[in-house]
Amino acid sequence: MPTLTFHQYDRCIHLKEGTELLRIPYMDHTVPLKFGCCKGHCGTCAIKIIAGGHNLSPKTKEEEATLSRLHLDSHRLACQCSLRGDVVIE
């Protein structure tokens, strides 16, 4: 079972492989993820990847465009990715 680690909160959660990060707050309302449009356009859900970025699903075109526009090179949009292995975020 993959682990998503929230580095700044010193918190880890174990999730089923393939879990969309967008769904996590519905499973556990204490998870510190915030969402806006949920379509990859607004950037509200940008998360900084510390380790394991390769364990997230590939970036969508919408995500690439938004991250580029916001100059967030080391980030992902939580609404656009799913977990494939262990990941550490800020």
HELIX and SHEET records of a PDB file:
HELIX    1   1 HIS A    7  TYR A    9  5                                   3    
HELIX    2   2 LEU A   21  ARG A   23  5                                   3    
HELIX    3   3 ILE A   24  MET A   27  1                                   4    
HELIX    4   4 GLY A   53  ASN A   55  5                                   3    
HELIX    5   5 LYS A   61  ARG A   69  1                                   9    
HELIX    6   6 ALA A   78  GLN A   80  5                                   3    
SHEET    1   A 5 ARG A  11  HIS A  14  0                                        
SHEET    2   A 5 THR A   3  PHE A   6 -1                                        
SHEET    3   A 5 VAL A  87  ILE A  89  1                                        
SHEET    4   A 5 ALA A  46  ALA A  51 -1                                        
SHEET    5   A 5 HIS A  75  LEU A  77 -1                                        
END                                                                             
